[in-house]
Amino acid sequence: MAKNDKSLDAVSLIGGGLAAVGLTHFVKPELFAPITAPVFPDDTTKWTYRNGACETAIGVALVSPRTRRLGLACLAGYLGFLGYRGVQAKS
């Protein structure tokens, strides 16, 4: 197996893990309330579901080499958005 193939497999595993965590937002949203509430104090449950949907979609995109670039771009945007909301919440 080439070195590049191993890195693709690692990204696929990370994507699968992210998708699984995203789906967990729908099954056990109460697990994410303590993390979500400080950054999204209004409609925390809705934001938990929205974040779960984003994480699921991004994770699925990272699994396939055909959609990986889009997934990485979305991941960067999502992390930027979360960072922005975190900074806003502290002000």
Jmol script that loads the backbone (N, CA, C; Angstrom):
load data "model"
ATOM      1  N   MET A   1       0.843  -1.171   0.000  1.00  0.00           N
ATOM      2  CA  MET A   1       0.000   0.000   0.000  1.00  0.00           C
ATOM      3  C   MET A   1       0.892   1.239   0.000  1.00  0.00           C
ATOM      4  N   ALA A   2       0.611   2.164  -0.868  1.00  0.00           N
ATOM      5  CA  ALA A   2       1.396   3.386  -0.977  1.00  0.00           C
ATOM      6  C   ALA A   2       1.100   4.303   0.203  1.00  0.00           C
ATOM      7  N   LYS A   3       2.059   5.182   0.474  1.00  0.00           N
ATOM      8  CA  LYS A   3       1.897   6.116   1.592  1.00  0.00           C
ATOM      9  C   LYS A   3       0.625   6.950   1.421  1.00  0.00           C
ATOM     10  N   ASN A   4       0.362   7.393   0.206  1.00  0.00           N
ATOM     11  CA  ASN A   4      -0.822   8.199  -0.067  1.00  0.00           C
ATOM     12  C   ASN A   4      -2.102   7.429   0.254  1.00  0.00           C
ATOM     13  N   ASP A   5      -2.125   6.130  -0.038  1.00  0.00           N
ATOM     14  CA  ASP A   5      -3.294   5.311   0.268  1.00  0.00           C
ATOM     15  C   ASP A   5      -3.555   5.260   1.771  1.00  0.00           C
ATOM     16  N   LYS A   6      -2.493   5.189   2.576  1.00  0.00           N
ATOM     17  CA  LYS A   6      -2.652   5.149   4.032  1.00  0.00           C
ATOM     18  C   LYS A   6      -3.264   6.444   4.543  1.00  0.00           C
ATOM     19  N   SER A   7      -2.825   7.593   3.987  1.00  0.00           N
ATOM     20  CA  SER A   7      -3.374   8.858   4.452  1.00  0.00           C
ATOM     21  C   SER A   7      -4.844   8.978   4.058  1.00  0.00           C
ATOM     22  N   LEU A   8      -5.197   8.452   2.892  1.00  0.00           N
ATOM     23  CA  LEU A   8      -6.603   8.478   2.506  1.00  0.00           C
ATOM     24  C   LEU A   8      -7.430   7.611   3.444  1.00  0.00           C
ATOM     25  N   ASP A   9      -6.894   6.473   3.833  1.00  0.00           N
ATOM     26  CA  ASP A   9      -7.600   5.613   4.779  1.00  0.00           C
ATOM     27  C   ASP A   9      -7.785   6.322   6.118  1.00  0.00           C
ATOM     28  N   ALA A  10      -6.772   7.051   6.567  1.00  0.00           N
ATOM     29  CA  ALA A  10      -6.873   7.782   7.834  1.00  0.00           C
ATOM     30  C   ALA A  10      -7.958   8.847   7.746  1.00  0.00           C
ATOM     31  N   VAL A  11      -8.011   9.551   6.631  1.00  0.00           N
ATOM     32  CA  VAL A  11      -9.042  10.578   6.461  1.00  0.00           C
ATOM     33  C   VAL A  11     -10.425   9.930   6.432  1.00  0.00           C
ATOM     34  N   SER A  12     -10.527   8.781   5.790  1.00  0.00           N
ATOM     35  CA  SER A  12     -11.807   8.061   5.768  1.00  0.00           C
ATOM     36  C   SER A  12     -12.238   7.664   7.177  1.00  0.00           C
ATOM     37  N   LEU A  13     -11.305   7.195   7.977  1.00  0.00           N
ATOM     38  CA  LEU A  13     -11.630   6.827   9.360  1.00  0.00           C
ATOM     39  C   LEU A  13     -12.062   8.041  10.170  1.00  0.00           C
ATOM     40  N   ILE A  14     -11.357   9.140   9.993  1.00  0.00           N
ATOM     41  CA  ILE A  14     -11.730  10.371  10.697  1.00  0.00           C
ATOM     42  C   ILE A  14     -13.114  10.829  10.248  1.00  0.00           C
ATOM     43  N   GLY A  15     -13.358  10.765   8.944  1.00  0.00           N
ATOM     44  CA  GLY A  15     -14.673  11.138   8.423  1.00  0.00           C
ATOM     45  C   GLY A  15     -15.773  10.255   8.976  1.00  0.00           C
ATOM     46  N   GLY A  16     -15.516   8.956   9.025  1.00  0.00           N
ATOM     47  CA  GLY A  16     -16.503   8.039   9.590  1.00  0.00           C
ATOM     48  C   GLY A  16     -16.775   8.328  11.055  1.00  0.00           C
ATOM     49  N   GLY A  17     -15.720   8.642  11.793  1.00  0.00           N
ATOM     50  CA  GLY A  17     -15.883   8.997  13.205  1.00  0.00           C
ATOM     51  C   GLY A  17     -16.678  10.276  13.377  1.00  0.00           C
ATOM     52  N   LEU A  18     -16.380  11.271  12.537  1.00  0.00           N
ATOM     53  CA  LEU A  18     -17.107  12.538  12.612  1.00  0.00           C
ATOM     54  C   LEU A  18     -18.583  12.328  12.273  1.00  0.00           C
ATOM     55  N   ALA A  19     -18.851  11.518  11.262  1.00  0.00           N
ATOM     56  CA  ALA A  19     -20.244  11.222  10.903  1.00  0.00           C
ATOM     57  C   ALA A  19     -20.959  10.513  12.052  1.00  0.00           C
ATOM     58  N   ALA A  20     -20.276   9.595  12.711  1.00  0.00           N
ATOM     59  CA  ALA A  20     -20.875   8.882  13.846  1.00  0.00           C
ATOM     60  C   ALA A  20     -21.187   9.841  14.991  1.00  0.00           C
ATOM     61  N   VAL A  21     -20.266  10.746  15.279  1.00  0.00           N
ATOM     62  CA  VAL A  21     -20.515  11.744  16.329  1.00  0.00           C
ATOM     63  C   VAL A  21     -21.680  12.638  15.917  1.00  0.00           C
ATOM     64  N   GLY A  22     -21.723  13.008  14.646  1.00  0.00           N
ATOM     65  CA  GLY A  22     -22.833  13.824  14.155  1.00  0.00           C
ATOM     66  C   GLY A  22     -24.175  13.141  14.356  1.00  0.00           C
ATOM     67  N   LEU A  23     -24.238  11.859  14.037  1.00  0.00           N
ATOM     68  CA  LEU A  23     -25.488  11.114  14.227  1.00  0.00           C
ATOM     69  C   LEU A  23     -25.858  10.990  15.700  1.00  0.00           C
ATOM     70  N   THR A  24     -24.860  10.940  16.553  1.00  0.00           N
ATOM     71  CA  THR A  24     -25.116  10.847  17.995  1.00  0.00           C
ATOM     72  C   THR A  24     -25.847  12.090  18.505  1.00  0.00           C
ATOM     73  N   HIS A  25     -25.668  13.237  17.837  1.00  0.00           N
ATOM     74  CA  HIS A  25     -26.391  14.450  18.217  1.00  0.00           C
ATOM     75  C   HIS A  25     -27.905  14.229  18.172  1.00  0.00           C
ATOM     76  N   PHE A  26     -28.356  13.356  17.273  1.00  0.00           N
ATOM     77  CA  PHE A  26     -29.789  13.097  17.122  1.00  0.00           C
ATOM     78  C   PHE A  26     -30.285  12.023  18.086  1.00  0.00           C
ATOM     79  N   VAL A  27     -29.424  11.090  18.412  1.00  0.00           N
ATOM     80  CA  VAL A  27     -29.804   9.977  19.283  1.00  0.00           C
ATOM     81  C   VAL A  27     -29.745  10.383  20.756  1.00  0.00           C
ATOM     82  N   LYS A  28     -28.711  11.106  21.129  1.00  0.00           N
ATOM     83  CA  LYS A  28     -28.508  11.522  22.524  1.00  0.00           C
ATOM     84  C   LYS A  28     -28.147  13.012  22.575  1.00  0.00           C
ATOM     85  N   PRO A  29     -29.067  13.899  22.196  1.00  0.00           N
ATOM     86  CA  PRO A  29     -28.731  15.328  22.166  1.00  0.00           C
ATOM     87  C   PRO A  29     -28.314  15.883  23.526  1.00  0.00           C
ATOM     88  N   GLU A  30     -28.788  15.247  24.606  1.00  0.00           N
ATOM     89  CA  GLU A  30     -28.443  15.750  25.948  1.00  0.00           C
ATOM     90  C   GLU A  30     -26.944  15.646  26.237  1.00  0.00           C
ATOM     91  N   LEU A  31     -26.246  14.761  25.541  1.00  0.00           N
ATOM     92  CA  LEU A  31     -24.793  14.659  25.726  1.00  0.00           C
ATOM     93  C   LEU A  31     -24.073  15.920  25.263  1.00  0.00           C
ATOM     94  N   PHE A  32     -24.663  16.622  24.299  1.00  0.00           N
ATOM     95  CA  PHE A  32     -23.998  17.763  23.691  1.00  0.00           C
ATOM     96  C   PHE A  32     -24.459  19.104  24.262  1.00  0.00           C
ATOM     97  N   ALA A  33     -25.505  19.096  25.077  1.00  0.00           N
ATOM     98  CA  ALA A  33     -26.029  20.339  25.654  1.00  0.00           C
ATOM     99  C   ALA A  33     -24.973  21.112  26.446  1.00  0.00           C
ATOM    100  N   PRO A  34     -24.159  20.465  27.295  1.00  0.00           N
ATOM    101  CA  PRO A  34     -23.157  21.228  28.046  1.00  0.00           C
ATOM    102  C   PRO A  34     -22.101  21.892  27.152  1.00  0.00           C
ATOM    103  N   ILE A  35     -21.846  21.308  25.998  1.00  0.00           N
ATOM    104  CA  ILE A  35     -20.863  21.873  25.068  1.00  0.00           C
ATOM    105  C   ILE A  35     -21.514  22.953  24.210  1.00  0.00           C
ATOM    106  N   THR A  36     -22.755  22.720  23.817  1.00  0.00           N
ATOM    107  CA  THR A  36     -23.445  23.601  22.877  1.00  0.00           C
ATOM    108  C   THR A  36     -23.980  24.866  23.544  1.00  0.00           C
ATOM    109  N   ALA A  37     -24.515  24.752  24.746  1.00  0.00           N
ATOM    110  CA  ALA A  37     -25.189  25.874  25.411  1.00  0.00           C
ATOM    111  C   ALA A  37     -24.334  27.133  25.560  1.00  0.00           C
ATOM    112  N   PRO A  38     -23.060  27.048  25.944  1.00  0.00           N
ATOM    113  CA  PRO A  38     -22.290  28.285  26.090  1.00  0.00           C
ATOM    114  C   PRO A  38     -22.101  29.053  24.777  1.00  0.00           C
ATOM    115  N   VAL A  39     -22.050  28.332  23.673  1.00  0.00           N
ATOM    116  CA  VAL A  39     -21.806  28.970  22.378  1.00  0.00           C
ATOM    117  C   VAL A  39     -23.121  29.296  21.670  1.00  0.00           C
ATOM    118  N   PHE A  40     -24.149  28.507  21.932  1.00  0.00           N
ATOM    119  CA  PHE A  40     -25.468  28.697  21.328  1.00  0.00           C
ATOM    120  C   PHE A  40     -26.522  28.706  22.436  1.00  0.00           C
ATOM    121  N   PRO A  41     -26.578  29.795  23.235  1.00  0.00           N
ATOM    122  CA  PRO A  41     -27.484  29.809  24.385  1.00  0.00           C
ATOM    123  C   PRO A  41     -28.967  29.855  24.003  1.00  0.00           C
ATOM    124  N   ASP A  42     -29.289  30.403  22.849  1.00  0.00           N
ATOM    125  CA  ASP A  42     -30.680  30.454  22.394  1.00  0.00           C
ATOM    126  C   ASP A  42     -30.952  29.256  21.488  1.00  0.00           C
ATOM    127  N   ASP A  43     -32.030  28.566  21.735  1.00  0.00           N
ATOM    128  CA  ASP A  43     -32.406  27.384  20.937  1.00  0.00           C
ATOM    129  C   ASP A  43     -31.294  26.339  20.912  1.00  0.00           C
ATOM    130  N   THR A  44     -30.756  26.027  22.072  1.00  0.00           N
ATOM    131  CA  THR A  44     -29.627  25.094  22.174  1.00  0.00           C
ATOM    132  C   THR A  44     -29.931  23.747  21.530  1.00  0.00           C
ATOM    133  N   THR A  45     -31.127  23.231  21.743  1.00  0.00           N
ATOM    134  CA  THR A  45     -31.460  21.919  21.172  1.00  0.00           C
ATOM    135  C   THR A  45     -31.466  21.979  19.647  1.00  0.00           C
ATOM    136  N   LYS A  46     -32.032  23.036  19.088  1.00  0.00           N
ATOM    137  CA  LYS A  46     -32.023  23.175  17.622  1.00  0.00           C
ATOM    138  C   LYS A  46     -30.595  23.265  17.101  1.00  0.00           C
ATOM    139  N   TRP A  47     -29.750  24.003  17.814  1.00  0.00           N
ATOM    140  CA  TRP A  47     -28.357  24.114  17.390  1.00  0.00           C
ATOM    141  C   TRP A  47     -27.629  22.780  17.534  1.00  0.00           C
ATOM    142  N   THR A  48     -27.996  22.000  18.515  1.00  0.00           N
ATOM    143  CA  THR A  48     -27.407  20.665  18.651  1.00  0.00           C
ATOM    144  C   THR A  48     -27.724  19.837  17.414  1.00  0.00           C
ATOM    145  N   TYR A  49     -28.963  19.885  16.966  1.00  0.00           N
ATOM    146  CA  TYR A  49     -29.353  19.137  15.764  1.00  0.00           C
ATOM    147  C   TYR A  49     -28.671  19.700  14.514  1.00  0.00           C
ATOM    148  N   ARG A  50     -28.593  21.013  14.417  1.00  0.00           N
ATOM    149  CA  ARG A  50     -27.922  21.622  13.256  1.00  0.00           C
ATOM    150  C   ARG A  50     -26.449  21.222  13.210  1.00  0.00           C
ATOM    151  N   ASN A  51     -25.800  21.290  14.359  1.00  0.00           N
ATOM    152  CA  ASN A  51     -24.392  20.892  14.409  1.00  0.00           C
ATOM    153  C   ASN A  51     -24.233  19.416  14.067  1.00  0.00           C
ATOM    154  N   GLY A  52     -25.139  18.593  14.549  1.00  0.00           N
ATOM    155  CA  GLY A  52     -25.104  17.173  14.223  1.00  0.00           C
ATOM    156  C   GLY A  52     -25.255  16.934  12.731  1.00  0.00           C
ATOM    157  N   ALA A  53     -26.151  17.677  12.101  1.00  0.00           N
ATOM    158  CA  ALA A  53     -26.344  17.540  10.655  1.00  0.00           C
ATOM    159  C   ALA A  53     -25.080  17.947   9.902  1.00  0.00           C
ATOM    160  N   CYS A  54     -24.471  19.055  10.321  1.00  0.00           N
ATOM    161  CA  CYS A  54     -23.226  19.501   9.677  1.00  0.00           C
ATOM    162  C   CYS A  54     -22.124  18.464   9.841  1.00  0.00           C
ATOM    163  N   GLU A  55     -21.953  17.975  11.040  1.00  0.00           N
ATOM    164  CA  GLU A  55     -20.886  17.007  11.297  1.00  0.00           C
ATOM    165  C   GLU A  55     -21.119  15.696  10.546  1.00  0.00           C
ATOM    166  N   THR A  56     -22.374  15.284  10.447  1.00  0.00           N
ATOM    167  CA  THR A  56     -22.681  14.066   9.693  1.00  0.00           C
ATOM    168  C   THR A  56     -22.358  14.258   8.214  1.00  0.00           C
ATOM    169  N   ALA A  57     -22.819  15.358   7.642  1.00  0.00           N
ATOM    170  CA  ALA A  57     -22.585  15.617   6.220  1.00  0.00           C
ATOM    171  C   ALA A  57     -21.097  15.769   5.911  1.00  0.00           C
ATOM    172  N   ILE A  58     -20.381  16.504   6.740  1.00  0.00           N
ATOM    173  CA  ILE A  58     -18.944  16.695   6.529  1.00  0.00           C
ATOM    174  C   ILE A  58     -18.220  15.364   6.666  1.00  0.00           C
ATOM    175  N   GLY A  59     -18.569  14.599   7.673  1.00  0.00           N
ATOM    176  CA  GLY A  59     -17.935  13.295   7.868  1.00  0.00           C
ATOM    177  C   GLY A  59     -18.136  12.376   6.678  1.00  0.00           C
ATOM    178  N   VAL A  60     -19.363  12.321   6.171  1.00  0.00           N
ATOM    179  CA  VAL A  60     -19.647  11.483   5.000  1.00  0.00           C
ATOM    180  C   VAL A  60     -18.836  11.967   3.799  1.00  0.00           C
ATOM    181  N   ALA A  61     -18.727  13.277   3.626  1.00  0.00           N
ATOM    182  CA  ALA A  61     -17.950  13.822   2.510  1.00  0.00           C
ATOM    183  C   ALA A  61     -16.472  13.458   2.622  1.00  0.00           C
ATOM    184  N   LEU A  62     -15.951  13.380   3.829  1.00  0.00           N
ATOM    185  CA  LEU A  62     -14.536  13.045   4.016  1.00  0.00           C
ATOM    186  C   LEU A  62     -14.237  11.576   3.719  1.00  0.00           C
ATOM    187  N   VAL A  63     -15.221  10.721   3.814  1.00  0.00           N
ATOM    188  CA  VAL A  63     -15.000   9.283   3.606  1.00  0.00           C
ATOM    189  C   VAL A  63     -14.625   8.978   2.157  1.00  0.00           C
ATOM    190  N   SER A  64     -15.279   9.616   1.221  1.00  0.00           N
ATOM    191  CA  SER A  64     -15.059   9.317  -0.196  1.00  0.00           C
ATOM    192  C   SER A  64     -14.000  10.236  -0.800  1.00  0.00           C
ATOM    193  N   PRO A  65     -13.021   9.676  -1.491  1.00  0.00           N
ATOM    194  CA  PRO A  65     -12.020  10.515  -2.159  1.00  0.00           C
ATOM    195  C   PRO A  65     -12.645  11.483  -3.171  1.00  0.00           C
ATOM    196  N   ARG A  66     -13.784  11.124  -3.733  1.00  0.00           N
ATOM    197  CA  ARG A  66     -14.428  11.982  -4.732  1.00  0.00           C
ATOM    198  C   ARG A  66     -14.993  13.259  -4.119  1.00  0.00           C
ATOM    199  N   THR A  67     -15.355  13.223  -2.853  1.00  0.00           N
ATOM    200  CA  THR A  67     -15.957  14.391  -2.202  1.00  0.00           C
ATOM    201  C   THR A  67     -15.077  14.955  -1.087  1.00  0.00           C
ATOM    202  N   ARG A  68     -13.877  14.441  -0.984  1.00  0.00           N
ATOM    203  CA  ARG A  68     -13.003  14.806   0.138  1.00  0.00           C
ATOM    204  C   ARG A  68     -12.638  16.295   0.140  1.00  0.00           C
ATOM    205  N   ARG A  69     -12.324  16.855  -1.011  1.00  0.00           N
ATOM    206  CA  ARG A  69     -11.964  18.287  -1.044  1.00  0.00           C
ATOM    207  C   ARG A  69     -13.121  19.156  -0.576  1.00  0.00           C
ATOM    208  N   LEU A  70     -14.308  18.828  -1.032  1.00  0.00           N
ATOM    209  CA  LEU A  70     -15.489  19.562  -0.574  1.00  0.00           C
ATOM    210  C   LEU A  70     -15.657  19.398   0.935  1.00  0.00           C
ATOM    211  N   GLY A  71     -15.475  18.181   1.423  1.00  0.00           N
ATOM    212  CA  GLY A  71     -15.580  17.924   2.855  1.00  0.00           C
ATOM    213  C   GLY A  71     -14.570  18.720   3.662  1.00  0.00           C
ATOM    214  N   LEU A  72     -13.341  18.794   3.159  1.00  0.00           N
ATOM    215  CA  LEU A  72     -12.306  19.566   3.862  1.00  0.00           C
ATOM    216  C   LEU A  72     -12.628  21.055   3.856  1.00  0.00           C
ATOM    217  N   ALA A  73     -13.147  21.556   2.732  1.00  0.00           N
ATOM    218  CA  ALA A  73     -13.534  22.967   2.664  1.00  0.00           C
ATOM    219  C   ALA A  73     -14.680  23.251   3.635  1.00  0.00           C
ATOM    220  N   CYS A  74     -15.654  22.354   3.672  1.00  0.00           N
ATOM    221  CA  CYS A  74     -16.775  22.521   4.602  1.00  0.00           C
ATOM    222  C   CYS A  74     -16.313  22.426   6.052  1.00  0.00           C
ATOM    223  N   LEU A  75     -15.382  21.527   6.320  1.00  0.00           N
ATOM    224  CA  LEU A  75     -14.847  21.391   7.677  1.00  0.00           C
ATOM    225  C   LEU A  75     -14.156  22.683   8.109  1.00  0.00           C
ATOM    226  N   ALA A  76     -13.372  23.267   7.213  1.00  0.00           N
ATOM    227  CA  ALA A  76     -12.697  24.529   7.539  1.00  0.00           C
ATOM    228  C   ALA A  76     -13.720  25.625   7.833  1.00  0.00           C
ATOM    229  N   GLY A  77     -14.756  25.710   7.002  1.00  0.00           N
ATOM    230  CA  GLY A  77     -15.801  26.709   7.226  1.00  0.00           C
ATOM    231  C   GLY A  77     -16.559  26.475   8.521  1.00  0.00           C
ATOM    232  N   TYR A  78     -16.862  25.226   8.805  1.00  0.00           N
ATOM    233  CA  TYR A  78     -17.594  24.873  10.026  1.00  0.00           C
ATOM    234  C   TYR A  78     -16.770  25.203  11.270  1.00  0.00           C
ATOM    235  N   LEU A  79     -15.492  24.846  11.249  1.00  0.00           N
ATOM    236  CA  LEU A  79     -14.625  25.159  12.390  1.00  0.00           C
ATOM    237  C   LEU A  79     -14.471  26.664  12.563  1.00  0.00           C
ATOM    238  N   GLY A  80     -14.390  27.390  11.442  1.00  0.00           N
ATOM    239  CA  GLY A  80     -14.330  28.850  11.514  1.00  0.00           C
ATOM    240  C   GLY A  80     -15.591  29.434  12.131  1.00  0.00           C
ATOM    241  N   PHE A  81     -16.743  28.901  11.727  1.00  0.00           N
ATOM    242  CA  PHE A  81     -18.019  29.352  12.276  1.00  0.00           C
ATOM    243  C   PHE A  81     -18.103  29.082  13.773  1.00  0.00           C
ATOM    244  N   LEU A  82     -17.720  27.877  14.186  1.00  0.00           N
ATOM    245  CA  LEU A  82     -17.745  27.548  15.616  1.00  0.00           C
ATOM    246  C   LEU A  82     -16.787  28.439  16.401  1.00  0.00           C
ATOM    247  N   GLY A  83     -15.611  28.689  15.843  1.00  0.00           N
ATOM    248  CA  GLY A  83     -14.650  29.578  16.498  1.00  0.00           C
ATOM    249  C   GLY A  83     -15.198  30.986  16.646  1.00  0.00           C
ATOM    250  N   TYR A  84     -15.836  31.474  15.590  1.00  0.00           N
ATOM    251  CA  TYR A  84     -16.439  32.806  15.619  1.00  0.00           C
ATOM    252  C   TYR A  84     -17.517  32.887  16.694  1.00  0.00           C
ATOM    253  N   ARG A  85     -18.381  31.869  16.744  1.00  0.00           N
ATOM    254  CA  ARG A  85     -19.435  31.859  17.758  1.00  0.00           C
ATOM    255  C   ARG A  85     -18.850  31.779  19.169  1.00  0.00           C
ATOM    256  N   GLY A  86     -17.767  31.028  19.318  1.00  0.00           N
ATOM    257  CA  GLY A  86     -17.111  30.925  20.618  1.00  0.00           C
ATOM    258  C   GLY A  86     -16.554  32.260  21.081  1.00  0.00           C
ATOM    259  N   VAL A  87     -15.934  32.985  20.165  1.00  0.00           N
ATOM    260  CA  VAL A  87     -15.390  34.311  20.489  1.00  0.00           C
ATOM    261  C   VAL A  87     -16.532  35.270  20.810  1.00  0.00           C
ATOM    262  N   GLN A  88     -17.603  35.212  20.027  1.00  0.00           N
ATOM    263  CA  GLN A  88     -18.772  36.058  20.282  1.00  0.00           C
ATOM    264  C   GLN A  88     -19.361  35.793  21.663  1.00  0.00           C
ATOM    265  N   ALA A  89     -19.426  34.537  22.040  1.00  0.00           N
ATOM    266  CA  ALA A  89     -20.028  34.160  23.324  1.00  0.00           C
ATOM    267  C   ALA A  89     -19.224  34.690  24.503  1.00  0.00           C
ATOM    268  N   LYS A  90     -17.918  34.831  24.327  1.00  0.00           N
ATOM    269  CA  LYS A  90     -17.071  35.327  25.419  1.00  0.00           C
ATOM    270  C   LYS A  90     -17.137  36.840  25.560  1.00  0.00           C
ATOM    271  N   SER A  91     -17.632  37.536  24.520  1.00  0.00           N
ATOM    272  CA  SER A  91     -17.689  39.004  24.595  1.00  0.00           C
ATOM    273  C   SER A  91     -18.940  39.493  25.260  1.00  0.00           C
TER     274      SER A  91
END
end "model"
wireframe off; spacefill off
backbone 0.3
color backbone group
